[in-house]
């Protein structure tokens, strides 16, 4: 029923009564119980019309109104009911008669009745074309009738006339909402659907559409049963549900629809999945079917995919807080769960990752360490501590109840023939993974690697190590147990990491330096050792862990006291001893005398053996590689802190010379080892690193190392950023540190010069690298609202052709919010936000200038009627400068002044004139002069000129003054006349420079109007001979004299103006003479 449509209740017993008796034949036995009496109270069809039947009518109608028809009755029934989609029409079929009722009159009386000539026939299936008022109905002989609402027969065609090969079993409405015209689908028993257009001749309007229906038990095409009805129809998916005698058949590849389609809504998707699970539920395992082939097993695979899709839907909804999006879900369920978990971990979405792990623990467990390693190091470990693995998998796992197909038999089938399954990942539900392989939990070796790799964050991994002491002692113990002699670098990295953590803990306890945790997070976390390297070492370490002799590791165990500095000193000492042993082991291996780590635990007890090894080394390599031996000797001096002695050998000896490059490498390597071992920025190791570098003060490479130390120990702390050396070691790009400096605190980006200096100290010295730093500062300035600084930097960078800054330039021009830096930049700018327009013009000028210099792109420009004489980069440069000058004129819309390729000739004059005021006249006149000078034929274009701006302003002032002064100039009071004359003269003086810039004819005209303005018309009646009038008359005469003097001598042509008699030289002389005489009297 259409939304909002009124519900319709109707009864049929009054309309179905009458002589509608179905003949008593064996084929229709039970269809009627009387001989067809016309008495309404008799038997026959009235047995169908009890009060209970009426009460169920609404329910039946609601269930079938979507399809626009009623469910097919049984063959023996004599009565059927057909309702149009919105209940506009109701057809009641009784035997061979059709009674049509209409909603408009409340179904009170029939609007049409049709009676078939064949009395023994009865109607079986039908559907309404409601909008057309046409009822399509089929009888038991597969004859199709088209009947109008008034009972008139439009067409009657037998099965043969329609050229159908099989009998009609159902009629379904074809909705007019699709691209086809409204009509019917005719289902025939040979599995064909015939699309029927009622507007054409029935026999010529049929179009066969084969039904993609396969019996799930065999590969043969089914023969649809005679008693079949369509109980559901999904138009978007072209899916029909056909019910015959307790089988359901599916058309249009229903399996594919259920498994592969993603419904547009959650309800639609759940319907598809439930539908698929329903139709595959019949093919359960049987004892007789032990093969792994055939359609039965195919249905099992499909069922598993449906179950997994349903599980993935639940997980998806949980991650997205119940929000469903078809596209996102489709991508989610097709992506491996481990990859999804990694993506969530990388983005710091711990809650979502936790949900995936709880719902899919068996799938995630095999890659749990890889997923955890993706969590950002800046994220506090407390936020995901519950996810950190212990020595064994979780003891309690809660999953949904298993389905019959998720059994060990199915798991065995999948494990034995994975090559046959194209999408094996889509069938492995969590329960099936549990049956097939269970938990794939990391080994102890892998867990040890992960612990050392991640440094335990701020707390040890629960269930593996109880505290810091156990972690360190276990790691050192493992290293000494390693029998490999080719993993020295990895061991050194592990020990360096543990040493860093111990020193950091010690530093916190001893309060030697307040380690700013916020800065530590900015400093990219703790040092990292390659996971693959450690796993290789730890696998060898732990292989003999249970059979180790205590002699190999004989340190006394000390209880962990977290606030005891002495205890931390012991841990640090152990690590340093182990670090020294690793270094010796590396040298022994290099000199072809490899010794495992446990050898060094007791080496000090066998002095004779150690000396013999040293003699062996000297005898084997001392003569053959003298330079190498000298280098190793200097290396030892540097590591021992004997800098003065090392200086004497860096230049070589009398017998052996040492190259400059080798000397630099030795010094730099030793300095780095000191520097990176420092736990604070003021420790003794920093001093040693500086002293080591001072051995070669003139080396550029050595100076670069000194610059780095200065940057980390002096310049960065000054800018509010603290980065420990061991943290700096993990920095791959110094630009990351610059970004930390810029964002460390509010306003940090303002230290422009200091930031540039630090960048150069860190090695960012090239022009392009410095430009990158400036770009980062500009971006931070924009974020903080400092658009002016960002604008200045960006303009400078565009002149350097720094292409990476163009998106920021566009964002600044577009203005806040800065949510999309690549938006198409000029139409979106208001003509009144002139700072941004000026910026855009500057960018365009720089861009065109760059393209012209490089010739990377052939520039072609459109031809215009008004073409300026400048090249594009020159044109945009003029617009930039002039737009910047008029920024203070709030009412000026600069887009009415100029466009991207030409001046705005349509609105130019109007926009200029309406913004001419005392404070803007000079600026606007200069702007007009600069802009119109770009064109050759200015006058022909009708653009206002610089003189035109002056003239407009002066005439405007004059008109305003004339209106105010008319009454004053006609007064007979000498004081008022004196005041009026002073106001007029002040007005004239204020615009005198503009008047003098005009053509002589304009000057004469304007001076004449001033003369007229200040001359009292009724002077004779004002008694000017009185002494009190002397002063205003003298003022008038002096002003007139000034005006006459300002008129150019060649001003004789004023014919283009009205009231030219005031400019007559004779009249001027007469006036001045009269005044002079009056004043003399």
Secondary structure, 3 states (H helix, E strand, C coil): CCCCCCCCCCCCHHHHCCCCCCCCCHHHCCCCCCCCCCCCCCCHHHHHCCHHHHHHHHHHHHHHCCCCCCCCCCCCCCEEEEECCCCCEEEEEECCEEEEEEHHHCCCCCCEEEECCCCCCCEEEEEEECCCCEEEEEECCCCEEEEECCCCEEEEECCCCCCCCCCEEEEEEECCCCCCCCEEEEEECCCEEEEEECCCCHHHCEEEEECCCCCCCCCCCCCCCCCCEEEEEECCCCEEEEECCCCEEECCCHHHHHHHCCCCCHHHHHHHHHHHHHHHCCCCCCCCCCCCCCHHHHHHHHHHHHHHHHHHHHHHHHHCCCCCCHHHHHHHHHCCHHHHHHHHHHCCCHHHHHHHHHHCHHHHHCCHHHHHCCCCCCCCHHHCHHHCCCCCCCCCCCCCCCCCCCCHHHHHHHHHCHHHCCCHHHCCCHHHHHHHCCCCCCCHHHHHHHHHHHCCCCCCCCCCCCCHHHHHHHHHHHHHHCCCCCCHHHHHHHHHHHHHHHHHHHHHHHCCCCCCHHHHHHCCCCCCCCHHHHHHHHHHHHHCHHHCCHHHCCCCCCCCCCCCHHHHHHHHHHHHHHHHHHHHHHHHHHCCCCCCHHHHHCHHHCHHHHHHHHHHHHHHHCCCCHHHHHHHHHHHHHHCCCHHHHHHHHCCCCCCCCCHHHHHHHHHHHHHHHHHCCCCCCCHHHHHHHHHHHHHCCCHHHHHHHHHHHHHHHHHHHCCCCCCHHHHCCCCCHHHHHHHHHHCCCCHHHCHHHHHHHHHHCCCCCHHHHHHHHHHHHHHHHHCCCHHHHHHHHHHHHHCCCHHHHHHHHHHHHCCCCCCCCCCCCCCCCCCCHHHHHHHHHHHHHHHHHHHHHCCCCCCCCCCCCCCCCCHHHHHHHHHHHHHHCCCCCCCCHHHCECCCCECCCCHHHHHHCCCCCCCHHHHHHHHHHHHCCCCCHHHHCCCCHHHHHHHHHHHHHHHHHHHHHHHHCCCCHHHHHHHHHHHHHHHHHCHHHHHCCCHHHHHHHHHHHHHHHCCCCHHHHCCCCHHHHHHHHHHHHHHHHHHHHCCCCCCCCCCCCCHHHHCHHHHHHHHHHHHHHHHC
